[in-house]
């Protein structure tokens, strides 16, 4: 046997080894490669014999299962490396399906598939609804008026029912509007730009609640009885899930329903519950209730404890108590505790009938899987667009030291965040809507969409408040952001607090559900199914090796080994997405392999993995939007900012994982971290790029309108936003005129002073004409009015009375003319 081979042969073998690893070839090709490699050493028959035997065992499934896989199964069982999945976890994991999230776990995302996912467009009928009824309901009451009243005005409630806002998602055959998820989302965007109370009130009736559950699981009789009443607003629904001892851990509910046989021989439920945080609970007429079903006499034939069940309870039923309400951050939507004491209802009130008894947790998880990804991104899109519109105009109109504050770099920085994040939030909203409307139920993606959009919108609102400064902290009809600022923690908290969603759900469930092999391996181990385990385990080992090679090569080449599906300025981001995906998949398998079931308890680590997965999705949604909307050149600053911000967050998350992954020794950690910090996958957007994005928000025109489209924009100056918009336009329009005066001052034609103090002198000198002088006067009066901050008399403040339009315009009477 020759022990030495030539350097050229060694290089060739090494090159082929790396190539095969990068491509992820099947096991038989690896066997052939090993045979060729060993053949170059010219081994004797005594070496070939055992190697051939080993090759036969590995490549022949029957022998491999008997001699290798069965031993691996026993070893893994003894080590308890794989996590145990409870029935409630399994229901959550199996709720919905894997969508593009699965692509990132492969380490080799299919960008053609990602870019070809549907990108929905509003139909003319839906646009007419937005321009008609939605516009009208926004006109009927301002956010300030709603807060002063501590409720929607009666005429707004009537109008919402009349126009079937509470039945948007109910099919027309039951009297609803039969809207798509996109249509519902568009309505929520516009309502959110007017008042958080609108979206809280309308949203709960169309998302998780009796209507959704009835549509999916209800019996024909239940649908016919309740859906028309819900669509018309004759019934106001709520859904009672959360309890004092079962918040994010909703599966731990203790509310109970006991099956018993009445004197008439019929089956009934005796229900007792104590719920809290129930939106619309205080005024609901139809209560959806989640409870633990107990059947001590096994009357249903499902055992003594069938499990969590959902039922419909008319709130007029004796024993229902709904006479209190919470005060969620002062936002005046109905949110309430609910109690029920010995409430008796027929067994037929179980949603879906007896067949669905004990299936409530599965029902809820499947309904939430889609719902999270629609309502919250829509609300956050409306909020972010409103902030972008308000703050962009304010940054131009408000002046300090003789300059619009938007020209200061310290203000440009948060303006850029507002613009870039608003573009990204809307992209995620539209991308997710398209999937759900095509029948997808992407549980992991919905969790990402909810947590990311609410977190990013909170950042947008915080930046907006910082720019407004004193005008942002003084509440009143002129302040459009203060109430949103106080409301944002609600979005962060409800339907799964973001801390829990990030640390447990996105990666904790995603690693099991979205990974190509993990879930199948866990199920096979639990069932001692060696055949099924064999079919997943060995390809999984191949995937780990492939992604290790891919991650290394893509890091060295900065992703350029991957072909981008597009040309132009955004091509680089597909290279980086592939690089990030391979790194994510490789680190995920390394963490699961080294920590096993203990990974679930390492929530700081799983949170960082969740960050990478979430930003991979947000970045993909941003690129999908850019392509779907025709690669608008004007959007490039927003796209570049959003994508560079995305990769900066991925860089930080990867560094955090490497620093804290136990399997890596200190020396290896330092080496890998050093490589990552020398070869950064992303850095924060540059100041110049931030300047370009900030300019989008401050310049009236097509690009600003595109970024903030489909929100409520009043056209009259009696409304705060209408007045602000007019002031922006006049300020921009008069900027060249003021520049003429400044030039004249510099040339000595006018005395040194503030330009607005020299309008008359400039007119006399012929530097400006009469029309320009009149326009300057109008602009200055409106600008001065716009920057005023609300104040109250002591009596008004103590009585919480709204300021009349008259008191707003007393000093600036031209506004009422």
C-alpha positions in Angstrom: 0.0 0.0 0.0 1.4 3.4 -1.0 1.2 5.8 1.9 2.1 8.9 -0.1 0.1 10.6 -2.8 1.1 13.5 -4.9 0.3 17.1 -3.9 -1.8 17.6 -7.0 -3.9 14.5 -6.1 -4.3 15.8 -2.6 -5.5 19.1 -3.8 -7.9 17.5 -6.3 -9.3 15.3 -3.5 -9.6 18.2 -1.2 -11.4 20.3 -3.8 -13.8 17.5 -4.6 -14.4 17.0 -0.9 -15.3 20.6 -0.4 -17.4 20.6 -3.6 -19.4 17.5 -2.6 -19.9 18.9 0.9 -21.1 22.3 -0.5 -23.6 20.5 -2.9 -24.8 18.1 -0.2 -24.6 15.0 -2.4 -26.3 11.6 -1.5 -24.5 9.0 0.6 -23.7 6.7 -2.4 -21.7 9.5 -4.0 -19.7 10.0 -0.8 -19.1 6.2 -0.7 -17.7 6.5 -4.3 -15.6 9.4 -3.3 -14.1 7.6 -0.4 -13.4 4.6 -2.5 -11.6 6.7 -5.1 -9.6 8.5 -2.4 -8.5 5.2 -0.8 -7.8 3.8 -4.2 -5.1 6.4 -4.7 -3.3 4.8 -1.8 -3.3 1.4 -3.5 -4.5 -0.6 -0.4 -4.3 -4.3 -0.1 -7.3 -6.6 -0.2 -7.2 -6.8 3.6 -8.0 -3.2 3.8 -10.6 -3.2 1.0 -12.6 -6.0 2.5 -13.8 -4.3 5.7 -14.2 -1.0 3.9 -16.5 -2.6 1.3 -18.4 -4.3 4.2 -18.9 -1.0 5.9 -20.0 0.7 2.7 -22.6 -2.1 2.1 -24.0 -1.6 5.7 -24.2 2.2 5.3 -25.8 2.2 1.9 -28.2 -0.8 2.4 -31.1 0.5 4.5 -32.1 -2.9 5.9 -28.6 -3.6 7.2 -28.0 0.0 8.3 -31.2 -0.1 10.4 -30.3 -3.4 12.0 -26.6 -2.7 12.7 -26.4 1.1 13.1 -29.7 3.0 13.4 -31.1 0.7 16.1 -28.0 1.3 18.2 -28.3 5.1 17.7 -31.9 5.0 18.8 -31.0 3.3 22.0 -28.2 5.7 22.7 -30.3 8.8 22.1 -33.1 7.4 24.3 -30.6 6.8 27.1 -29.1 10.3 26.7 -32.5 11.9 26.4 -31.0 14.2 23.9 -34.3 15.0 22.1 -36.9 17.0 24.0 -40.2 15.4 25.1 -43.2 17.1 23.5 -46.4 17.5 25.6 -49.8 17.3 24.1 -50.3 21.0 24.4 -46.9 21.7 22.8 -47.7 19.2 20.0 -51.0 21.0 19.3 -49.1 24.3 19.0 -46.3 22.8 16.8 -48.8 21.1 14.5 -51.1 24.2 14.3 -50.8 25.5 10.8 -48.0 24.5 8.4 -44.4 25.3 7.4 -44.0 28.1 4.8 -40.9 30.0 3.8 -39.6 29.6 7.3 -38.7 26.1 6.4 -36.3 27.4 3.7 -34.1 29.1 6.2 -33.6 26.0 8.3 -32.4 24.1 5.2 -29.4 26.5 4.9 -30.1 26.7 1.2 -33.2 28.9 0.7 -35.0 28.7 -2.6 -35.1 32.4 -3.6 -37.2 31.6 -6.7 -39.9 30.2 -4.4 -39.6 33.1 -2.0 -40.0 35.7 -4.7 -42.8 33.8 -6.4 -45.0 33.8 -3.3 -48.2 35.7 -3.9 -48.1 39.5 -3.4 -51.7 40.6 -3.0 -53.3 43.7 -4.5 -56.5 45.5 -3.4 -59.5 45.1 -5.7 -61.5 48.1 -6.8 -64.4 47.0 -4.5 -62.2 47.0 -1.4 -60.6 50.3 -2.4 -64.1 51.7 -2.6 -64.9 50.4 0.9 -61.7 52.1 2.2 -62.6 55.4 0.4 -66.2 55.2 1.6 -67.2 53.6 4.9 -63.7 53.5 6.4 -63.1 57.1 5.5 -66.4 58.0 6.9 -65.9 56.3 10.2 -62.5 58.0 10.6 -64.2 61.4 10.0 -66.9 60.7 12.6 -64.6 61.0 15.7 -61.0 62.0 16.3 -58.8 60.0 18.6 -58.9 62.9 21.1 -62.7 62.9 21.1 -62.9 59.2 21.7 -60.5 59.5 24.7 -62.5 62.4 26.2 -65.7 60.4 25.9 -63.9 57.2 27.0 -65.8 55.3 24.3 -66.7 55.5 20.7 -69.6 57.8 20.1 -73.0 56.1 19.8 -73.2 57.2 16.1 -69.9 55.4 15.4 -71.1 52.2 17.0 -74.3 52.4 14.9 -72.3 53.1 11.8 -69.9 50.2 12.4 -72.8 47.8 12.7 -74.6 49.3 9.8 -71.7 48.9 7.5 -70.9 45.4 8.8 -67.4 46.2 10.1 -67.9 43.5 12.7 -68.6 40.9 10.0 -65.8 41.7 7.5 -64.5 38.1 7.6 -67.9 36.5 7.7 -69.0 35.2 4.2 -71.7 37.0 2.4 -74.0 34.0 2.6 -74.3 34.8 6.4 -74.7 38.5 5.9 -71.0 39.4 6.2 -68.7 41.2 3.8 -66.6 38.1 2.9 -63.4 40.0 2.9 -60.0 38.5 2.3 -57.3 38.8 4.9 -55.7 41.5 2.7 -58.9 43.5 2.6 -59.4 43.2 6.4 -55.7 44.2 6.9 -56.1 47.3 4.7 -59.1 48.4 6.8 -57.2 47.9 10.0 -54.3 50.0 8.6 -56.5 52.9 8.0 -58.4 52.6 11.3 -55.1 52.4 13.2 -54.0 55.6 11.7 -57.0 57.3 13.3 -57.4 55.6 16.7 -56.2 52.5 18.5 -59.7 52.2 20.0 -61.0 51.5 16.5 -58.7 48.6 15.8 -59.1 47.1 19.3 -62.9 47.2 18.8 -63.1 46.1 15.2 -60.1 43.7 15.4 -61.4 41.4 18.1 -64.6 40.7 16.3 -62.8 39.7 13.1 -59.8 37.8 14.5 -59.7 35.4 17.4 -63.3 35.0 18.5 -66.6 33.2 18.0 -66.9 34.1 14.3 -63.5 32.6 13.4 -64.1 29.5 15.4 -67.6 29.0 14.1 -66.5 29.4 10.5 -63.8 26.7 10.9 -65.4 24.3 13.4 -69.0 25.2 14.0 -71.9 23.0 13.1 -74.3 24.0 10.4 -76.9 24.9 13.0 -74.5 27.0 15.0 -73.3 28.9 11.9 -76.9 29.6 10.8 -77.9 30.8 14.2 -75.0 33.0 15.2 -73.1 34.2 12.1 -75.8 36.5 10.7 -76.2 38.1 14.2 -72.5 38.6 14.5 -72.2 40.0 10.9 -74.9 42.6 11.6 -73.6 43.6 15.0 -76.8 42.3 16.7 -74.5 40.2 18.7 -71.2 41.7 20.1 -68.7 38.9 20.6 -65.7 38.4 22.9 -63.5 35.4 23.6 -62.5 34.5 27.1 -59.2 32.6 27.3 -56.8 34.4 29.7 -57.0 33.9 33.5 -55.2 35.1 36.6 -53.0 32.0 36.6 -53.0 31.3 32.9 -51.6 34.2 30.9 -49.0 33.3 28.3 -49.3 29.7 29.5 -52.9 29.6 28.3 -53.0 25.8 28.3 -53.0 26.0 32.1 -56.6 27.4 32.3 -58.6 26.2 35.3 -62.1 27.3 34.2 -64.2 24.3 34.3 -67.3 22.8 32.6 -68.9 19.7 34.1 -71.1 17.5 32.0 -74.3 16.3 33.6 -77.7 14.9 32.6 -80.7 17.1 33.4 -84.1 16.1 34.6 -85.3 16.1 31.0 -82.7 13.5 30.1 -80.6 16.0 28.0 -76.9 16.7 28.5 -75.8 20.1 30.0 -72.7 21.9 31.0 -72.2 23.5 34.4 -69.6 26.2 33.9 -67.5 28.2 36.3 -64.8 30.7 35.2 -62.7 33.7 36.2 -61.2 35.4 33.2 -59.4 38.7 32.6 -58.1 40.9 29.9 -61.1 40.1 27.7 -61.6 42.7 25.0 -65.3 43.7 24.6 -66.1 41.5 27.6 -68.1 44.2 29.4 -70.5 44.8 26.5 -70.5 41.4 24.8 -73.7 39.5 24.1 -72.0 36.3 22.9 -69.1 34.9 24.9 -66.7 32.4 23.5 -65.3 30.5 26.4 -62.3 28.2 26.8 -62.5 25.8 29.7 -61.4 22.4 31.0 -64.1 19.9 30.2 -64.8 17.3 32.9 -67.1 14.3 32.4 -67.1 12.3 35.6 -69.8 9.9 34.4 -68.2 9.6 30.9 -71.5 10.7 29.3 -69.7 11.8 26.2 -67.6 8.6 25.8 -64.4 10.5 25.8 -63.2 9.7 29.3 -63.5 11.7 32.5 -61.3 14.6 31.4 -61.6 15.3 27.7 -59.5 18.5 27.9 -59.8 22.1 26.8 -63.0 22.8 25.1 -64.6 26.0 23.5 -68.3 26.9 23.9 -70.6 29.7 23.1 -72.4 31.4 26.1 -75.0 34.1 25.6 -74.1 36.6 28.3 -77.7 37.0 29.4 -77.5 33.4 30.8 -77.9 33.4 34.6 -74.5 33.4 36.4 -72.6 35.4 33.9 -71.0 38.5 35.5 -69.7 41.3 33.3 -70.1 44.4 35.3 -66.5 45.6 35.5 -63.7 46.7 33.1 -60.0 47.1 33.1 -58.2 50.4 32.2 -55.5 49.3 29.6 -53.1 52.2 29.6 -56.0 54.6 29.5 -57.0 53.5 26.0 -60.8 53.6 26.0 -61.7 50.3 24.4 -63.6 47.8 26.4 -61.4 45.3 28.1 -62.8 43.5 31.1 -62.7 40.7 33.6 -65.4 38.1 33.3 -66.8 35.7 35.8 -69.3 32.8 35.6 -70.8 31.0 38.5 -72.7 27.8 37.9 -73.7 28.8 34.4 -75.9 26.1 32.8 -76.0 25.7 29.0 -77.0 22.8 26.7 -74.2 20.6 25.6 -74.9 21.7 22.0 -73.2 25.0 22.9 -69.8 23.4 22.4 -68.4 24.9 19.3 -68.5 22.2 16.7 -70.8 20.0 18.7 -69.8 16.9 20.7 -67.2 16.0 18.1 -65.1 18.9 19.1 -65.3 18.3 22.9 -61.7 18.3 24.2 -60.3 19.8 21.0 -60.3 23.4 22.1 -56.6 23.8 22.4 -56.0 22.6 18.9 -58.8 24.8 17.6 -57.3 27.9 19.3 -53.7 27.2 18.1 -54.9 26.7 14.6 -56.9 29.9 14.7 -54.1 31.9 16.3 -51.6 30.7 13.7 -53.1 32.9 11.0 -54.7 35.6 13.2 -51.4 36.8 14.8 -49.9 37.5 11.4 -52.8 39.7 10.1 -54.2 42.0 12.8 -51.0 43.1 14.5 -48.9 43.9 11.4 -51.9 45.8 10.0 -52.2 47.9 13.2 -48.5 48.5 13.3 -48.4 49.5 9.7 -51.1 52.1 10.2 -49.4 53.5 13.3 -46.0 53.6 11.6 -47.3 55.4 8.6 -49.1 57.9 10.7 -45.9 58.6 12.7 -43.9 58.9 9.5 -46.4 61.4 8.1 -46.7 63.5 11.2 -43.0 63.6 12.2 -41.8 64.2 8.6 -44.0 67.2 8.4 -43.2 68.4 11.9 -39.4 68.2 11.2 -39.8 70.7 8.3 -42.4 73.0 9.9 -40.7 73.2 13.4 -37.6 75.4 13.3 -34.8 76.0 15.8 -31.8 78.3 15.3 -33.3 79.5 12.1 -33.4 76.0 10.5 -36.0 73.3 10.1 -35.1 70.7 12.8 -35.1 68.0 10.1 -31.9 69.4 8.8 -30.1 68.5 12.0 -28.3 65.2 11.8 -29.4 64.3 15.3 -33.0 64.5 14.0 -32.2 62.8 10.7 -31.1 59.6 12.5 -34.5 58.8 14.1 -36.2 60.0 10.9 -34.3 57.5 8.9 -35.3 54.7 11.3 -38.9 55.7 11.0 -38.8 55.6 7.2 -36.9 52.4 6.9 -38.8 50.5 9.5 -42.2 51.7 8.1 -41.3 50.3 4.7 -40.2 47.0 6.2 -43.3 46.6 8.5 -45.6 47.2 5.6 -43.6 44.7 3.5 -44.0 42.0 6.2 -47.8 42.8 6.4 -48.4 42.3 2.7 -46.2 39.2 2.4 -47.9 37.5 5.3 -51.4 38.4 4.0 -50.6 36.9 0.7 -49.6 33.6 2.2 -52.7 33.4 4.5 -55.0 34.3 1.6 -53.5 31.4 -0.4 -54.5 29.0 2.4 -51.2 28.9 4.3 -51.3 28.8 8.1 -47.8 29.8 8.9 -47.6 29.5 12.7 -43.9 30.4 13.1 -44.1 33.2 10.5 -47.2 34.6 12.2 -45.4 34.7 15.5 -42.5 36.5 13.8 -44.8 39.0 12.1 -46.6 39.7 15.4 -43.5 40.2 17.6 -41.4 42.0 15.0 -43.9 44.5 13.7 -45.0 45.4 17.3 -41.4 45.8 18.4 -40.5 47.8 15.4 -43.6 50.0 15.5 -42.8 50.7 19.2 -39.3 51.9 18.0 -41.0 54.1 15.4 -43.3 55.7 18.0 -40.5 56.3 20.4 -38.5 58.0 17.7 -41.5 60.0 16.7 -42.0 61.2 20.3 -38.3 62.1 20.6 -38.5 64.3 17.6 -41.7 66.0 18.7 -40.2 66.8 22.0 -42.4 69.0 24.2 -45.2 68.8 21.6 -45.2 65.1 22.0 -45.6 65.0 25.8 -48.5 67.5 26.1 -51.7 65.7 25.4 -54.6 67.3 23.6 -56.3 67.4 20.2 -53.1 68.7 18.5 -51.0 65.8 19.7 -51.4 62.8 17.4 -48.7 60.5 19.0 -49.2 60.6 22.8 -52.1 58.2 22.8 -50.3 55.8 20.4 -47.3 56.0 22.7 -49.3 54.8 25.7 -51.1 52.2 23.6 -48.1 50.4 22.2 -47.4 48.2 25.2 -50.8 46.7 24.6 -49.8 45.4 21.2 -46.5 44.1 22.7 -48.3 42.2 25.4 -51.5 40.6 24.0 -51.8 37.3 22.2 -48.5 36.1 23.5 -46.1 38.6 25.1 -43.1 39.3 22.9 -40.6 38.1 25.4 -42.3 34.7 25.4 -42.8 34.7 21.6 -39.1 35.5 21.0 -37.5 33.2 23.6 -39.8 30.2 23.4 -42.1 30.2 20.4 -40.2 31.4 17.2 -37.2 29.2 17.5 -38.4 26.8 20.2 -41.3 25.7 18.0 -39.7 26.7 14.8 -36.6 24.5 15.3 -38.9 21.5 15.7 -41.7 22.4 13.2 -39.7 24.1 10.5 -36.5 22.0 10.5 -36.5 19.4 7.7 -35.9 16.5 10.0 -36.1 17.3 13.8 -39.8 16.7 14.3 -39.8 13.5 12.3 -36.9 12.3 14.4 -38.6 13.2 17.7 -41.8 11.4 16.7 -39.9 8.3 15.5 -38.0 8.1 18.8 -41.2 8.4 20.9 -42.8 5.6 18.8 -39.6 3.5 18.7 -39.9 3.5 14.9 -36.5 2.6 13.7 -37.4 2.8 10.0 -38.8 6.3 10.3 -35.9 7.5 12.4 -33.4 6.0 9.9 -35.1 7.9 7.1 -34.5 11.2 8.9 -31.4 10.7 10.9 -28.8 10.0 8.2 -30.0 12.8 5.8 -29.9 15.1 8.9 -26.2 14.2 9.4 -25.6 15.0 5.8 -27.4 18.3 6.1 -25.3 19.3 9.1 -22.1 18.6 7.2 -23.4 20.4 4.1 -24.3 23.5 6.0 -21.0 23.5 7.8 -19.2 23.6 4.5 -21.7 26.1 3.0 -21.4 28.4 5.9 -17.6 28.4 5.7 -17.4 28.9 1.9 -20.2 31.5 1.8 -18.5 33.4 4.6 -15.2 33.4 2.7 -16.8 34.6 -0.5 -19.4 36.8 1.2 -22.2 34.8 -0.3 -21.1 35.3 -3.9 -21.1 31.5 -4.6 -24.9 31.7 -4.6 -26.6 33.0 -7.8 -28.9 35.9 -7.1 -32.3 35.6 -8.7 -32.2 39.4 -9.6 -29.7 41.8 -11.0 -28.9 45.3 -9.9 -28.3 47.0 -6.6 -30.3 44.5 -4.5 -28.5 41.4 -5.8 -26.0 41.6 -2.9 -28.7 41.0 -0.4 -29.6 37.6 -1.8 -26.0 36.6 -1.4 -26.0 37.7 2.2 -29.4 36.0 2.9 -27.9 32.7 1.7 -24.8 33.2 3.8 -26.9 34.1 6.9 -29.2 31.1 6.3 -26.4 28.6 6.1 -24.8 30.1 9.2 -28.2 30.0 11.0 -28.9 26.4 10.0 -25.4 25.3 11.0 -25.4 27.0 14.4 -29.0 25.7 15.0 -27.9 22.0 14.5 -24.8 22.6 16.5 -26.9 24.0 19.4 -29.4 21.2 19.3 -26.8 18.5 19.0 -24.8 19.8 21.9 -27.6 20.9 24.3 -30.3 18.6 23.3 -33.5 19.0 25.4 -31.7 21.5 27.6 -31.8 24.0 24.7 -35.4 24.8 25.6 -34.2 26.3 28.9 -31.5 28.3 27.4 -33.9 31.1 26.4 -31.2 33.8 25.9 -29.7 31.5 23.2 -33.1 30.6 21.6 -34.0 34.3 21.6 -30.9 35.1 19.6 -31.7 32.2 17.2 -35.2 33.6 16.9 -33.8 37.0 16.1 -31.8 35.6 13.1 -34.9 33.7 11.8 -37.1 36.7 12.3 -34.7 39.0 10.4 -34.3 36.5 7.6 -38.0 36.7 7.2 -38.3 40.4 7.4 -35.5 40.9 4.9 -37.0 38.4 2.5 -40.4 40.2 2.8 -38.7 43.6 2.1 -37.0 42.2 -1.1 -40.3 40.6 -2.2 -42.0 43.9 -1.9 -39.4 45.7 -3.9 -39.7 43.2 -6.7 -43.5 43.0 -6.6 -43.9 46.7 -6.8 -41.9 47.0 -10.0 -38.4 47.8 -8.6 -39.3 51.4 -8.0 -36.0 53.3 -8.1 -37.3 55.9 -5.6 -37.7 53.1 -3.1 -34.1 52.1 -3.2 -33.0 54.3 -0.2 -35.7 52.6 1.9 -34.8 49.1 0.7 -31.1 49.7 1.3 -31.7 51.1 4.7 -34.0 48.3 5.7 -31.7 45.5 4.4 -28.5 47.0 5.9 -30.3 47.3 9.3 -31.5 43.7 8.9 -28.0 42.3 8.4 -26.6 44.4 11.3 -29.2 42.7 13.6 -28.2 39.3 12.2 -24.5 40.1 12.9 -25.2 41.0 16.5 -27.3 37.8 17.0 -24.7 35.5 15.5 -22.0 37.1 17.7 -24.2 36.5 20.8 -24.7 32.9 19.9 -21.0 32.2 19.3 -20.1 33.9 22.6 -22.5 31.7 24.6 -22.6 28.3 22.8 -21.3 25.9 25.4 -19.9 23.4 22.9 -17.3 25.9 21.7 -14.2 26.2 23.8 -13.0 29.7 24.8 -10.2 29.6 22.2 -12.5 28.5 19.4 -15.0 31.1 20.4 -12.4 33.8 20.1 -11.2 32.5 16.8 -14.7 32.3 15.2 -15.7 35.7 16.7 -12.6 37.3 15.3 -13.4 35.9 11.9 -17.0 37.2 12.1 -15.9 40.6 13.2 -13.3 40.9 10.5 -15.7 39.7 7.9 -19.0 41.4 8.9 -22.2 40.2 7.3 -23.7 43.6 8.1 -23.2 47.0 9.6 -25.7 49.8 10.4 -26.8 52.0 7.5 -24.5 54.9 6.8 -25.2 58.5 7.7 -25.5 59.4 4.0 -28.1 56.7 3.4 -30.0 57.8 6.5 -30.0 61.4 5.1 -31.7 60.1 1.9 -34.4 58.2 3.8 -35.0 61.2 6.1 -35.5 63.4 3.0 -38.3 61.0 1.8 -40.3 61.8 4.9 -39.8 65.6 4.6 -40.5 66.1 0.9 -44.1 66.3 -0.2 -44.6 64.2 -3.3 -45.0 60.7 -4.8 -42.4 58.9 -2.7 -43.7 60.2 0.7 -47.3 59.4 -0.4 -46.3 55.9 -1.4 -44.6 55.2 1.9 -47.6 56.4 3.9 -50.4 55.4 1.5 -53.9 54.2 2.6 -54.0 55.9 6.0 -56.6 58.5 7.1 -55.5 62.0 5.8 -57.9 64.8 6.6 -57.8 67.5 3.9 -59.1 70.4 6.0 -57.0 72.6 8.4 -59.4 72.3 11.3 -57.9 68.8 11.8 -54.4 68.6 13.2 -52.9 66.4 10.5 -54.6 68.4 7.8 -53.2 71.6 9.2 -49.8 70.0 9.5 -49.8 68.8 5.9 -50.8 72.2 4.6 -48.1 73.9 6.7 -45.5 71.4 5.3 -46.5 72.2 1.7 -46.4 76.0 2.3 -43.1 75.7 4.1 -41.5 73.8 1.2 -43.1 76.1 -1.3 -41.8 79.2 0.3 -38.3 77.9 1.0 -36.9 79.3 -2.4 -38.5 82.7 -1.6 -36.8 82.8 1.8 -33.6 81.8 0.1 -33.8 84.9 -2.2 -34.1 87.1 0.9 -31.1 85.4 2.6 -29.1 86.0 -0.6 -30.0 89.6 -0.5 -29.0 89.9 3.2 -25.6 88.3 2.3 -25.2 90.7 -0.6 -25.9 93.7 1.7 -29.1 94.6 -0.1 -31.1 94.0 3.1 -30.0 94.6 6.7 -28.9 91.6 8.8 -32.0 90.0 10.4 -34.3 87.0 10.3 -35.7 86.6 6.7 -39.4 86.7 7.9 -38.8 90.1 9.5 -37.7 91.5 6.2 -40.6 90.5 4.0 -41.9 94.1 3.6 -38.4 95.4 2.9 -37.7 92.7 0.4 -41.0 93.6 -1.4 -40.0 97.3 -1.5 -36.6 96.4 -2.9 -38.2 94.2 -5.6 -36.4 91.1 -4.3 -39.8 89.3 -4.0 -43.1 90.2 -5.6 -46.5 90.8 -3.9 -47.8 87.2 -4.5 -44.6 85.8 -2.9 -45.0 88.2 0.1 -48.6 87.1 0.6 -47.6 83.5 0.4 -44.8 84.0 2.9 -47.3 85.6 5.3 -49.8 82.8 4.9 -47.1 80.2 5.4 -45.8 81.8 8.5 -49.2 82.2 10.1 -50.1 78.6 9.5 -46.6 77.4 10.6 -47.0 79.4 13.9 -50.4 77.9 14.5 -49.2 74.4 13.7 -46.4 74.4 16.3 -48.7 75.5 19.1 -49.2 73.0 22.0 -52.5 72.4 23.7 -53.3 74.0 26.9 -56.4 73.9 29.1 -58.2 76.1 31.7 -58.1 74.7 35.1 -61.8 73.9 34.8 -61.4 72.2 31.4 -58.5 70.1 32.7 -60.2 69.0 35.9 -63.5 68.2 34.0 -61.6 66.4 31.2 -63.5 68.5 28.7 -62.3 68.6 25.1 -61.1 72.0 23.7 -63.6 73.4 21.3 -62.5 74.3 17.7 -63.2 77.9 18.7 -60.6 78.0 21.4 -58.1 76.4 18.9 -58.5 79.1 16.4 -59.1 82.2 18.5 -55.6 83.6 17.9 -55.4 82.4 14.3 -58.7 83.4 13.0 -57.8 82.9 9.3 -58.1 79.2 9.8 -61.9 79.4 10.1 -62.3 81.5 7.0 
